[in-house]
Amino acid sequence: MITSVDTNIILDLLIPGEPFSESSKVLLDRHLAKGKLIICEVVFAELAAGFPTEEELGCFLADTGMKVVSSNDRALFLAGSRWAEYSRRSARSRLLCGKCGHAFEVSCPECGTILGKRLHVLADFLIGAHALVQADCLLSRDLGLYRTYFADLKVVNSI
């Protein structure tokens, strides 16, 4: 079994006091025992921000049994097309719940203007598409995004 890992699960291990650190560690250990743990280039880049050297990041990945697997053209195209779908939907629905994916609008209580939202960056879609193409499942706590735009991806969380 090949399991892809999202940045948030790994950060649970690296950031002291994270509320999901123990459950994320158990989840990673369980999936490593079943096969391989992989990350995509985006996760590697996001993790690099927290390591002083490339060598230290490499040692961390080796110690945790994770390997970087490059995205292929299919995954990259899929990420772009699902992000385009998200962008079209975002123009129609203002907010999207990160947990369940429900779309809703919020207006200013003072003037009634519908409030806008920040778009998810393409990185989230690159992670999801990479997992869909390269792995059997994705470990992540970003359930809403993946349930909505990657319904065909098995997502396992540590919550």
VMD Tcl script that builds the backbone (N, CA, C; Angstrom):
set m [mol new atoms 477]
animate dup $m
set s [atomselect $m all]
$s set {name element resname resid chain x y z} {
  {N N MET 1 A 0.851 -1.184 0.000}
  {CA C MET 1 A 0.000 0.000 0.000}
  {C C MET 1 A 0.892 1.242 0.000}
  {N N ILE 2 A 0.540 2.199 -0.831}
  {CA C ILE 2 A 1.269 3.466 -0.902}
  {C C ILE 2 A 0.378 4.559 -0.318}
  {N N THR 3 A 0.912 5.276 0.659}
  {CA C THR 3 A 0.175 6.335 1.331}
  {C C THR 3 A 0.885 7.661 1.127}
  {N N SER 4 A 0.155 8.642 0.625}
  {CA C SER 4 A 0.679 9.994 0.476}
  {C C SER 4 A 0.360 10.777 1.751}
  {N N VAL 5 A 1.247 11.681 2.122}
  {CA C VAL 5 A 1.093 12.416 3.377}
  {C C VAL 5 A 1.057 13.921 3.094}
  {N N ASP 6 A 0.045 14.589 3.645}
  {CA C ASP 6 A -0.100 16.035 3.513}
  {C C ASP 6 A 0.766 16.726 4.568}
  {N N THR 7 A 1.119 17.953 4.296}
  {CA C THR 7 A 1.997 18.718 5.176}
  {C C THR 7 A 1.451 18.824 6.592}
  {N N ASN 8 A 0.139 19.010 6.740}
  {CA C ASN 8 A -0.412 19.237 8.076}
  {C C ASN 8 A -0.181 18.058 9.016}
  {N N ILE 9 A -0.195 16.843 8.500}
  {CA C ILE 9 A 0.057 15.656 9.326}
  {C C ILE 9 A 1.509 15.656 9.803}
  {N N ILE 10 A 2.428 16.010 8.926}
  {CA C ILE 10 A 3.850 16.030 9.281}
  {C C ILE 10 A 4.141 17.159 10.267}
  {N N LEU 11 A 3.517 18.306 10.062}
  {CA C LEU 11 A 3.726 19.423 10.983}
  {C C LEU 11 A 3.247 19.095 12.390}
  {N N ASP 12 A 2.245 18.222 12.496}
  {CA C ASP 12 A 1.796 17.783 13.820}
  {C C ASP 12 A 2.943 17.164 14.610}
  {N N LEU 13 A 3.854 16.490 13.924}
  {CA C LEU 13 A 5.005 15.871 14.586}
  {C C LEU 13 A 6.093 16.891 14.904}
  {N N LEU 14 A 6.223 17.889 14.064}
  {CA C LEU 14 A 7.346 18.823 14.161}
  {C C LEU 14 A 7.104 20.018 15.076}
  {N N ILE 15 A 5.862 20.433 15.221}
  {CA C ILE 15 A 5.555 21.629 16.010}
  {C C ILE 15 A 5.175 21.214 17.430}
  {N N PRO 16 A 5.945 21.664 18.414}
  {CA C PRO 16 A 5.652 21.295 19.803}
  {C C PRO 16 A 4.250 21.741 20.228}
  {N N GLY 17 A 3.562 20.871 20.946}
  {CA C GLY 17 A 2.254 21.199 21.492}
  {C C GLY 17 A 1.090 21.077 20.535}
  {N N GLU 18 A 1.316 20.558 19.338}
  {CA C GLU 18 A 0.211 20.395 18.384}
  {C C GLU 18 A -0.806 19.400 18.954}
  {N N PRO 19 A -2.100 19.748 18.918}
  {CA C PRO 19 A -3.111 18.876 19.528}
  {C C PRO 19 A -3.259 17.510 18.854}
  {N N PHE 20 A -2.863 17.392 17.590}
  {CA C PHE 20 A -3.018 16.124 16.888}
  {C C PHE 20 A -1.705 15.358 16.758}
  {N N SER 21 A -0.682 15.745 17.526}
  {CA C SER 21 A 0.638 15.123 17.350}
  {C C SER 21 A 0.604 13.619 17.595}
  {N N GLU 22 A -0.026 13.190 18.659}
  {CA C GLU 22 A -0.036 11.754 18.967}
  {C C GLU 22 A -0.864 10.975 17.951}
  {N N SER 23 A -2.043 11.478 17.612}
  {CA C SER 23 A -2.884 10.750 16.655}
  {C C SER 23 A -2.249 10.737 15.264}
  {N N SER 24 A -1.544 11.803 14.897}
  {CA C SER 24 A -0.863 11.818 13.597}
  {C C SER 24 A 0.309 10.844 13.579}
  {N N LYS 25 A 1.032 10.738 14.694}
  {CA C LYS 25 A 2.138 9.779 14.774}
  {C C LYS 25 A 1.617 8.353 14.650}
  {N N VAL 26 A 0.546 8.042 15.352}
  {CA C VAL 26 A -0.056 6.704 15.269}
  {C C VAL 26 A -0.501 6.418 13.839}
  {N N LEU 27 A -1.117 7.394 13.207}
  {CA C LEU 27 A -1.585 7.243 11.830}
  {C C LEU 27 A -0.418 6.976 10.877}
  {N N LEU 28 A 0.654 7.745 11.003}
  {CA C LEU 28 A 1.834 7.539 10.155}
  {C C LEU 28 A 2.457 6.164 10.393}
  {N N ASP 29 A 2.607 5.779 11.650}
  {CA C ASP 29 A 3.188 4.467 11.970}
  {C C ASP 29 A 2.338 3.336 11.396}
  {N N ARG 30 A 1.028 3.463 11.524}
  {CA C ARG 30 A 0.117 2.430 11.023}
  {C C ARG 30 A 0.242 2.283 9.504}
  {N N HIS 31 A 0.308 3.398 8.803}
  {CA C HIS 31 A 0.391 3.342 7.340}
  {C C HIS 31 A 1.781 2.948 6.854}
  {N N LEU 32 A 2.820 3.304 7.592}
  {CA C LEU 32 A 4.166 2.855 7.234}
  {C C LEU 32 A 4.263 1.338 7.367}
  {N N ALA 33 A 3.602 0.786 8.381}
  {CA C ALA 33 A 3.605 -0.668 8.570}
  {C C ALA 33 A 2.885 -1.391 7.428}
  {N N LYS 34 A 1.973 -0.694 6.756}
  {CA C LYS 34 A 1.218 -1.289 5.645}
  {C C LYS 34 A 1.925 -1.157 4.304}
  {N N GLY 35 A 2.969 -0.323 4.228}
  {CA C GLY 35 A 3.639 -0.124 2.942}
  {C C GLY 35 A 4.538 1.089 2.948}
  {N N LYS 36 A 4.399 1.932 1.915}
  {CA C LYS 36 A 5.277 3.091 1.727}
  {C C LYS 36 A 4.558 4.389 2.070}
  {N N LEU 37 A 5.327 5.349 2.610}
  {CA C LEU 37 A 4.850 6.713 2.815}
  {C C LEU 37 A 5.550 7.599 1.799}
  {N N ILE 38 A 4.765 8.395 1.069}
  {CA C ILE 38 A 5.349 9.293 0.069}
  {C C ILE 38 A 4.833 10.708 0.280}
  {N N ILE 39 A 5.605 11.663 -0.219}
  {CA C ILE 39 A 5.169 13.059 -0.267}
  {C C ILE 39 A 5.463 13.586 -1.665}
  {N N CYS 40 A 4.735 14.625 -2.049}
  {CA C CYS 40 A 5.002 15.261 -3.341}
  {C C CYS 40 A 5.944 16.442 -3.139}
  {N N GLU 41 A 6.340 17.042 -4.237}
  {CA C GLU 41 A 7.279 18.159 -4.209}
  {C C GLU 41 A 6.752 19.341 -3.402}
  {N N VAL 42 A 5.447 19.565 -3.446}
  {CA C VAL 42 A 4.854 20.689 -2.726}
  {C C VAL 42 A 5.032 20.501 -1.224}
  {N N VAL 43 A 4.761 19.301 -0.740}
  {CA C VAL 43 A 4.930 19.018 0.687}
  {C C VAL 43 A 6.398 19.189 1.074}
  {N N PHE 44 A 7.294 18.690 0.240}
  {CA C PHE 44 A 8.726 18.858 0.499}
  {C C PHE 44 A 9.072 20.339 0.615}
  {N N ALA 45 A 8.579 21.148 -0.307}
  {CA C ALA 45 A 8.862 22.591 -0.296}
  {C C ALA 45 A 8.271 23.263 0.940}
  {N N GLU 46 A 7.052 22.884 1.309}
  {CA C GLU 46 A 6.440 23.467 2.504}
  {C C GLU 46 A 7.228 23.087 3.753}
  {N N LEU 47 A 7.690 21.854 3.829}
  {CA C LEU 47 A 8.495 21.422 4.973}
  {C C LEU 47 A 9.848 22.119 5.005}
  {N N ALA 48 A 10.414 22.392 3.840}
  {CA C ALA 48 A 11.738 23.020 3.760}
  {C C ALA 48 A 11.782 24.353 4.499}
  {N N ALA 49 A 10.660 25.027 4.575}
  {CA C ALA 49 A 10.613 26.314 5.272}
  {C C ALA 49 A 10.960 26.174 6.753}
  {N N GLY 50 A 10.792 24.979 7.315}
  {CA C GLY 50 A 11.046 24.773 8.737}
  {C C GLY 50 A 12.358 24.087 9.064}
  {N N PHE 51 A 13.167 23.809 8.073}
  {CA C PHE 51 A 14.451 23.135 8.296}
  {C C PHE 51 A 15.587 24.052 7.869}
  {N N PRO 52 A 16.659 24.110 8.662}
  {CA C PRO 52 A 17.776 24.987 8.304}
  {C C PRO 52 A 18.547 24.532 7.069}
  {N N THR 53 A 18.580 23.216 6.821}
  {CA C THR 53 A 19.322 22.723 5.656}
  {C C THR 53 A 18.543 21.617 4.956}
  {N N GLU 54 A 18.857 21.439 3.697}
  {CA C GLU 54 A 18.254 20.358 2.918}
  {C C GLU 54 A 18.630 18.999 3.505}
  {N N GLU 55 A 19.843 18.898 4.015}
  {CA C GLU 55 A 20.311 17.640 4.600}
  {C C GLU 55 A 19.489 17.264 5.830}
  {N N GLU 56 A 19.165 18.251 6.665}
  {CA C GLU 56 A 18.361 17.966 7.859}
  {C C GLU 56 A 16.951 17.517 7.479}
  {N N LEU 57 A 16.379 18.143 6.481}
  {CA C LEU 57 A 15.066 17.704 6.004}
  {C C LEU 57 A 15.166 16.285 5.455}
  {N N GLY 58 A 16.205 16.010 4.691}
  {CA C GLY 58 A 16.408 14.664 4.157}
  {C C GLY 58 A 16.543 13.626 5.253}
  {N N CYS 59 A 17.262 13.963 6.317}
  {CA C CYS 59 A 17.409 13.039 7.454}
  {C C CYS 59 A 16.065 12.799 8.139}
  {N N PHE 60 A 15.285 13.870 8.307}
  {CA C PHE 60 A 13.960 13.718 8.914}
  {C C PHE 60 A 13.093 12.773 8.082}
  {N N LEU 61 A 13.080 12.984 6.785}
  {CA C LEU 61 A 12.265 12.133 5.913}
  {C C LEU 61 A 12.744 10.685 5.971}
  {N N ALA 62 A 14.053 10.476 5.958}
  {CA C ALA 62 A 14.594 9.117 6.038}
  {C C ALA 62 A 14.224 8.468 7.374}
  {N N ASP 63 A 14.332 9.230 8.463}
  {CA C ASP 63 A 14.012 8.699 9.794}
  {C C ASP 63 A 12.539 8.330 9.927}
  {N N THR 64 A 11.678 9.037 9.217}
  {CA C THR 64 A 10.237 8.772 9.304}
  {C C THR 64 A 9.743 7.842 8.199}
  {N N GLY 65 A 10.641 7.438 7.315}
  {CA C GLY 65 A 10.269 6.498 6.258}
  {C C GLY 65 A 9.543 7.118 5.084}
  {N N MET 66 A 9.613 8.439 4.946}
  {CA C MET 66 A 8.920 9.106 3.840}
  {C C MET 66 A 9.876 9.366 2.684}
  {N N LYS 67 A 9.350 9.216 1.468}
  {CA C LYS 67 A 10.144 9.461 0.263}
  {C C LYS 67 A 9.405 10.451 -0.638}
  {N N VAL 68 A 10.173 11.302 -1.300}
  {CA C VAL 68 A 9.595 12.235 -2.268}
  {C C VAL 68 A 9.389 11.488 -3.580}
  {N N VAL 69 A 8.172 11.561 -4.106}
  {CA C VAL 69 A 7.851 10.982 -5.412}
  {C C VAL 69 A 7.367 12.127 -6.293}
  {N N SER 70 A 8.018 12.311 -7.405}
  {CA C SER 70 A 7.681 13.421 -8.301}
  {C C SER 70 A 6.317 13.238 -8.948}
  {N N SER 71 A 5.653 14.343 -9.171}
  {CA C SER 71 A 4.369 14.329 -9.869}
  {C C SER 71 A 4.597 14.046 -11.347}
  {N N ASN 72 A 3.637 13.373 -11.953}
  {CA C ASN 72 A 3.712 13.144 -13.399}
  {C C ASN 72 A 2.736 14.088 -14.105}
  {N N ASP 73 A 2.753 14.066 -15.424}
  {CA C ASP 73 A 1.897 14.972 -16.199}
  {C C ASP 73 A 0.420 14.782 -15.878}
  {N N ARG 74 A 0.001 13.547 -15.670}
  {CA C ARG 74 A -1.409 13.270 -15.370}
  {C C ARG 74 A -1.830 13.962 -14.072}
  {N N ALA 75 A -1.000 13.843 -13.032}
  {CA C ALA 75 A -1.319 14.474 -11.752}
  {C C ALA 75 A -1.336 15.995 -11.878}
  {N N LEU 76 A -0.393 16.541 -12.615}
  {CA C LEU 76 A -0.329 17.994 -12.779}
  {C C LEU 76 A -1.534 18.528 -13.542}
  {N N PHE 77 A -1.942 17.819 -14.589}
  {CA C PHE 77 A -3.114 18.242 -15.348}
  {C C PHE 77 A -4.367 18.140 -14.479}
  {N N LEU 78 A -4.490 17.057 -13.737}
  {CA C LEU 78 A -5.636 16.857 -12.853}
  {C C LEU 78 A -5.713 17.972 -11.812}
  {N N ALA 79 A -4.577 18.347 -11.241}
  {CA C ALA 79 A -4.551 19.439 -10.259}
  {C C ALA 79 A -5.069 20.731 -10.879}
  {N N GLY 80 A -4.604 21.038 -12.073}
  {CA C GLY 80 A -5.043 22.256 -12.747}
  {C C GLY 80 A -6.519 22.248 -13.078}
  {N N SER 81 A -7.026 21.119 -13.539}
  {CA C SER 81 A -8.439 21.062 -13.919}
  {C C SER 81 A -9.353 21.121 -12.692}
  {N N ARG 82 A -8.954 20.479 -11.596}
  {CA C ARG 82 A -9.786 20.545 -10.379}
  {C C ARG 82 A -9.701 21.930 -9.738}
  {N N TRP 83 A -8.552 22.578 -9.834}
  {CA C TRP 83 A -8.433 23.935 -9.317}
  {C C TRP 83 A -9.300 24.881 -10.149}
  {N N ALA 84 A -9.354 24.663 -11.456}
  {CA C ALA 84 A -10.207 25.484 -12.323}
  {C C ALA 84 A -11.674 25.318 -11.933}
  {N N GLU 85 A -12.082 24.082 -11.635}
  {CA C GLU 85 A -13.455 23.833 -11.172}
  {C C GLU 85 A -13.704 24.583 -9.864}
  {N N TYR 86 A -12.758 24.512 -8.953}
  {CA C TYR 86 A -12.848 25.223 -7.677}
  {C C TYR 86 A -12.977 26.735 -7.902}
  {N N SER 87 A -12.169 27.272 -8.798}
  {CA C SER 87 A -12.201 28.709 -9.083}
  {C C SER 87 A -13.556 29.132 -9.639}
  {N N ARG 88 A -14.120 28.309 -10.524}
  {CA C ARG 88 A -15.450 28.617 -11.074}
  {C C ARG 88 A -16.500 28.587 -9.970}
  {N N ARG 89 A -16.451 27.584 -9.121}
  {CA C ARG 89 A -17.409 27.494 -8.019}
  {C C ARG 89 A -17.236 28.646 -7.045}
  {N N SER 90 A -15.999 29.027 -6.803}
  {CA C SER 90 A -15.719 30.094 -5.839}
  {C C SER 90 A -16.314 31.416 -6.281}
  {N N ALA 91 A -16.434 31.610 -7.570}
  {CA C ALA 91 A -17.045 32.839 -8.070}
  {C C ALA 91 A -18.524 32.880 -7.713}
  {N N ARG 92 A -19.132 31.696 -7.541}
  {CA C ARG 92 A -20.562 31.622 -7.230}
  {C C ARG 92 A -20.834 31.500 -5.735}
  {N N SER 93 A -20.004 30.799 -5.000}
  {CA C SER 93 A -20.224 30.623 -3.567}
  {C C SER 93 A -19.050 31.226 -2.810}
  {N N ARG 94 A -19.341 32.033 -1.852}
  {CA C ARG 94 A -18.314 32.843 -1.204}
  {C C ARG 94 A -17.368 32.054 -0.298}
  {N N LEU 95 A -17.875 31.225 0.574}
  {CA C LEU 95 A -17.031 30.532 1.544}
  {C C LEU 95 A -17.233 29.027 1.444}
  {N N LEU 96 A -16.191 28.287 1.796}
  {CA C LEU 96 A -16.238 26.827 1.766}
  {C C LEU 96 A -15.684 26.328 3.085}
  {N N CYS 97 A -16.479 25.551 3.828}
  {CA C CYS 97 A -16.037 25.007 5.105}
  {C C CYS 97 A -14.869 24.051 4.871}
  {N N GLY 98 A -13.775 24.255 5.589}
  {CA C GLY 98 A -12.599 23.412 5.443}
  {C C GLY 98 A -12.794 22.010 5.968}
  {N N LYS 99 A -13.784 21.804 6.826}
  {CA C LYS 99 A -14.011 20.474 7.394}
  {C C LYS 99 A -14.990 19.644 6.574}
  {N N CYS 100 A -16.132 20.225 6.196}
  {CA C CYS 100 A -17.161 19.428 5.514}
  {C C CYS 100 A -17.358 19.794 4.048}
  {N N GLY 101 A -16.831 20.943 3.616}
  {CA C GLY 101 A -16.966 21.337 2.219}
  {C C GLY 101 A -18.217 22.134 1.899}
  {N N HIS 102 A -19.069 22.410 2.899}
  {CA C HIS 102 A -20.305 23.164 2.672}
  {C C HIS 102 A -19.985 24.595 2.232}
  {N N ALA 103 A -20.651 25.051 1.183}
  {CA C ALA 103 A -20.450 26.410 0.673}
  {C C ALA 103 A -21.542 27.325 1.221}
  {N N PHE 104 A -21.151 28.537 1.634}
  {CA C PHE 104 A -22.120 29.488 2.167}
  {C C PHE 104 A -21.596 30.908 1.998}
  {N N GLU 105 A -22.492 31.881 2.182}
  {CA C GLU 105 A -22.120 33.290 2.071}
  {C C GLU 105 A -22.219 33.956 3.434}
  {N N VAL 106 A -21.402 34.973 3.630}
  {CA C VAL 106 A -21.435 35.780 4.844}
  {C C VAL 106 A -21.454 37.236 4.409}
  {N N SER 107 A -22.322 38.007 5.050}
  {CA C SER 107 A -22.367 39.432 4.710}
  {C C SER 107 A -21.987 40.262 5.929}
  {N N CYS 108 A -21.523 41.454 5.657}
  {CA C CYS 108 A -21.131 42.387 6.705}
  {C C CYS 108 A -22.382 42.792 7.491}
  {N N PRO 109 A -22.362 42.675 8.809}
  {CA C PRO 109 A -23.546 43.050 9.587}
  {C C PRO 109 A -23.825 44.558 9.561}
  {N N GLU 110 A -22.825 45.342 9.207}
  {CA C GLU 110 A -22.978 46.800 9.175}
  {C C GLU 110 A -23.590 47.288 7.868}
  {N N CYS 111 A -23.060 46.824 6.727}
  {CA C CYS 111 A -23.508 47.378 5.443}
  {C C CYS 111 A -24.166 46.344 4.520}
  {N N GLY 112 A -24.080 45.066 4.868}
  {CA C GLY 112 A -24.718 44.038 4.054}
  {C C GLY 112 A -23.905 43.534 2.878}
  {N N THR 113 A -22.697 44.049 2.689}
  {CA C THR 113 A -21.851 43.595 1.585}
  {C C THR 113 A -21.447 42.140 1.795}
  {N N ILE 114 A -21.571 41.349 0.728}
  {CA C ILE 114 A -21.145 39.952 0.812}
  {C C ILE 114 A -19.625 39.921 0.870}
  {N N LEU 115 A -19.115 39.233 1.863}
  {CA C LEU 115 A -17.673 39.172 2.072}
  {C C LEU 115 A -17.041 38.161 1.131}
  {N N GLY 116 A -15.887 38.512 0.621}
  {CA C GLY 116 A -15.140 37.619 -0.263}
  {C C GLY 116 A -14.314 36.641 0.541}
  {N N LYS 117 A -13.618 35.793 -0.158}
  {CA C LYS 117 A -12.763 34.823 0.505}
  {C C LYS 117 A -11.464 34.677 -0.255}
  {N N ARG 118 A -10.493 34.189 0.455}
  {CA C ARG 118 A -9.201 33.915 -0.152}
  {C C ARG 118 A -9.300 32.565 -0.844}
  {N N LEU 119 A -8.832 32.489 -2.059}
  {CA C LEU 119 A -8.843 31.226 -2.787}
  {C C LEU 119 A -7.798 30.276 -2.236}
  {N N HIS 120 A -8.144 28.987 -2.219}
  {CA C HIS 120 A -7.117 27.985 -1.937}
  {C C HIS 120 A -6.070 28.111 -3.024}
  {N N VAL 121 A -4.849 27.963 -2.643}
  {CA C VAL 121 A -3.787 28.030 -3.636}
  {C C VAL 121 A -3.713 26.703 -4.383}
  {N N LEU 122 A -3.093 26.737 -5.517}
  {CA C LEU 122 A -2.952 25.550 -6.352}
  {C C LEU 122 A -2.231 24.423 -5.619}
  {N N ALA 123 A -1.391 24.757 -4.637}
  {CA C ALA 123 A -0.619 23.741 -3.907}
  {C C ALA 123 A -1.512 22.651 -3.320}
  {N N ASP 124 A -2.652 23.027 -2.745}
  {CA C ASP 124 A -3.562 22.035 -2.169}
  {C C ASP 124 A -4.048 21.051 -3.229}
  {N N PHE 125 A -4.275 21.551 -4.413}
  {CA C PHE 125 A -4.754 20.708 -5.504}
  {C C PHE 125 A -3.634 19.840 -6.064}
  {N N LEU 126 A -2.404 20.345 -6.050}
  {CA C LEU 126 A -1.254 19.530 -6.462}
  {C C LEU 126 A -1.066 18.354 -5.505}
  {N N ILE 127 A -1.232 18.594 -4.211}
  {CA C ILE 127 A -1.105 17.530 -3.214}
  {C C ILE 127 A -2.197 16.483 -3.425}
  {N N GLY 128 A -3.435 16.925 -3.616}
  {CA C GLY 128 A -4.541 15.990 -3.819}
  {C C GLY 128 A -4.409 15.182 -5.092}
  {N N ALA 129 A -4.060 15.832 -6.179}
  {CA C ALA 129 A -3.923 15.130 -7.460}
  {C C ALA 129 A -2.752 14.154 -7.426}
  {N N HIS 130 A -1.655 14.554 -6.813}
  {CA C HIS 130 A -0.497 13.658 -6.667}
  {C C HIS 130 A -0.915 12.400 -5.912}
  {N N ALA 131 A -1.639 12.575 -4.812}
  {CA C ALA 131 A -2.084 11.424 -4.024}
  {C C ALA 131 A -3.023 10.532 -4.830}
  {N N LEU 132 A -3.926 11.138 -5.572}
  {CA C LEU 132 A -4.882 10.364 -6.360}
  {C C LEU 132 A -4.182 9.512 -7.411}
  {N N VAL 133 A -3.165 10.062 -8.043}
  {CA C VAL 133 A -2.466 9.370 -9.125}
  {C C VAL 133 A -1.376 8.430 -8.608}
  {N N GLN 134 A -0.667 8.833 -7.557}
  {CA C GLN 134 A 0.524 8.097 -7.125}
  {C C GLN 134 A 0.320 7.186 -5.916}
  {N N ALA 135 A -0.820 7.301 -5.214}
  {CA C ALA 135 A -0.980 6.574 -3.950}
  {C C ALA 135 A -2.362 5.940 -3.837}
  {N N ASP 136 A -2.514 5.144 -2.800}
  {CA C ASP 136 A -3.799 4.509 -2.513}
  {C C ASP 136 A -4.676 5.380 -1.618}
  {N N CYS 137 A -4.052 6.269 -0.845}
  {CA C CYS 137 A -4.805 7.173 0.024}
  {C C CYS 137 A -3.927 8.355 0.409}
  {N N LEU 138 A -4.552 9.357 1.020}
  {CA C LEU 138 A -3.862 10.558 1.486}
  {C C LEU 138 A -4.152 10.739 2.967}
  {N N LEU 139 A -3.106 10.972 3.758}
  {CA C LEU 139 A -3.278 11.332 5.161}
  {C C LEU 139 A -3.326 12.852 5.236}
  {N N SER 140 A -4.433 13.405 5.724}
  {CA C SER 140 A -4.605 14.860 5.777}
  {C C SER 140 A -5.715 15.222 6.748}
  {N N ARG 141 A -5.667 16.464 7.239}
  {CA C ARG 141 A -6.777 16.992 8.016}
  {C C ARG 141 A -7.593 18.003 7.211}
  {N N ASP 142 A -7.263 18.225 5.944}
  {CA C ASP 142 A -8.024 19.131 5.074}
  {C C ASP 142 A -9.151 18.360 4.385}
  {N N LEU 143 A -10.083 17.885 5.178}
  {CA C LEU 143 A -11.112 17.003 4.639}
  {C C LEU 143 A -12.069 17.697 3.683}
  {N N GLY 144 A -12.480 18.907 3.991}
  {CA C GLY 144 A -13.474 19.593 3.165}
  {C C GLY 144 A -13.041 19.766 1.727}
  {N N LEU 145 A -11.841 20.263 1.525}
  {CA C LEU 145 A -11.319 20.473 0.174}
  {C C LEU 145 A -11.256 19.160 -0.591}
  {N N TYR 146 A -10.694 18.146 0.028}
  {CA C TYR 146 A -10.507 16.882 -0.685}
  {C C TYR 146 A -11.827 16.145 -0.911}
  {N N ARG 147 A -12.756 16.233 0.027}
  {CA C ARG 147 A -14.068 15.599 -0.180}
  {C C ARG 147 A -14.815 16.256 -1.332}
  {N N THR 148 A -14.669 17.550 -1.455}
  {CA C THR 148 A -15.394 18.287 -2.481}
  {C C THR 148 A -14.765 18.145 -3.857}
  {N N TYR 149 A -13.449 18.282 -3.947}
  {CA C TYR 149 A -12.790 18.317 -5.261}
  {C C TYR 149 A -12.023 17.049 -5.608}
  {N N PHE 150 A -11.906 16.139 -4.650}
  {CA C PHE 150 A -11.252 14.849 -4.892}
  {C C PHE 150 A -12.078 13.750 -4.235}
  {N N ALA 151 A -13.353 13.695 -4.593}
  {CA C ALA 151 A -14.246 12.697 -4.009}
  {C C ALA 151 A -13.780 11.278 -4.321}
  {N N ASP 152 A -12.994 11.121 -5.373}
  {CA C ASP 152 A -12.475 9.812 -5.769}
  {C C ASP 152 A -11.175 9.454 -5.048}
  {N N LEU 153 A -10.742 10.285 -4.107}
  {CA C LEU 153 A -9.528 10.054 -3.331}
  {C C LEU 153 A -9.905 9.608 -1.923}
  {N N LYS 154 A -9.297 8.541 -1.450}
  {CA C LYS 154 A -9.508 8.102 -0.069}
  {C C LYS 154 A -8.635 8.967 0.831}
  {N N VAL 155 A -9.281 9.711 1.734}
  {CA C VAL 155 A -8.560 10.584 2.656}
  {C C VAL 155 A -8.745 10.048 4.070}
  {N N VAL 156 A -7.631 9.873 4.766}
  {CA C VAL 156 A -7.637 9.380 6.141}
  {C C VAL 156 A -7.115 10.510 7.011}
  {N N ASN 157 A -7.823 10.789 8.123}
  {CA C ASN 157 A -7.382 11.899 8.972}
  {C C ASN 157 A -6.999 11.423 10.362}
  {N N SER 158 A -6.365 12.321 11.104}
  {CA C SER 158 A -5.901 11.997 12.449}
  {C C SER 158 A -6.778 12.629 13.518}
  {N N ILE 159 A -7.940 13.106 13.127}
  {CA C ILE 159 A -8.825 13.788 14.078}
  {C C ILE 159 A -9.579 12.760 14.895}
}
mol reanalyze $m
mol bondsrecalc $m
mol representation Tube
mol addrep $m
